[in-house]
Amino acid sequence: MSTLQEDVVRENLRTVVDPELGISIVDLGLIYGIEIKDSNVDVKMTLTSPACPLGAVIQGQAHQCLKKLPWVNDVNIQLVWSPRWDPRQMASEDARMQLGIL
């Protein structure tokens, strides 16, 4: 996997915004892993809560934004729940500020 390809995937995922919080899933720290093999992209991600009512929407948006990349053949978005999402440790500094976590 090329670091450049991973950066492109991450930047495209940055366009997916959690509709309730108004912050990108990348900045929230919801992306746990990106694996690229040939032209297939596997993403491990979580949600802010296992009961997130918009989880399917967020997952679908992540899938769609990556399928638009010309070199991507297949996208697999896997939801994982471990480790549990903790915005104090996983969110970017900007996201923590927007969430009121100092």
N, C-alpha and C positions, 0 to 999 in steps of 0.2 A: 504494500500500500504506500502510495506517495503521500507525503505530508501535505503537498499542495492540494491533492484531491480531498484529503480530509478537511483542510481549511475551507475549500469550496463548499463541501457538504455542510460544514458547521455554519458558514455564512448564510447559506440558503435556509438552514433551519432557523436562523436568527429572525427570518421574516414571519415565522409562526409565533403568534402572540396568544398567551393565555387570555381568553376573552373576559374572564372575571377580574384578573389583576392588571391587564393591559401591559404586560411585560413579556418579552420574548422567552420562549422555552429554554433557549441557550443561556440567557442572562439569569434565569431563575435557577439554573443548575439541574434542569430536568433531563439533560442528555448525559447518560452514564457511559456510553461507548459507541464508537463508530468503527465498523470494520468494512473495508473495501477489498473485494477479491474479484479480479477481472473487471467486469462492468456491473457487478452486483454490490449493493450497499445494504448492510445490516446495521440497524440502529437500536441500541438498548436505551430505553428512556423510561421515566416514571412520570407520575402526575403529582400534583400538590396533595392529593388525597385519593385513596383507593375508591372512594365514593364520588369522585368528581363527576358531576352530571354531564360535563362537556368533554370527557375523556375521548370518546369516539371521534368527536369533531377535531380535536387537537391531533389525534393520531392520523386521521385522514388528511388534514392539512400538511402534516409533516411528510406523509407519503407522496402527496401531490407535488409539493415543492421540489422534492428530489427527483421525481419522475421527469420533470421538465429539463433536467440537465441532459445535454445531448449525448454524453458518454455513458449514461446510466441505463442499464437494461432492466434490472429488477431491483425492487426496494422491499425490504422486510423491516417493519417497525415492531419491535418486541417490547411489550410493557413488562417492567420488572418492579418489584416492591422492596428489594433489599439491595443496598442499604435504604432505610427509610429516608425520604427526603427531609432535609433540615435546612431551611433557608439561611440560618445563621452561618452555616459552614459551606453550603453548596452554591448559593446565589452570588452573583457578582456584587462588587461594592455598590455600584449604581442601583442595582435591583434592591439590595438591602436598604439603601436610603429611601427608595420609592415605597418600600414596604414599611418603613418606619422602624427598621431594626438597626440600631447603631452599634 
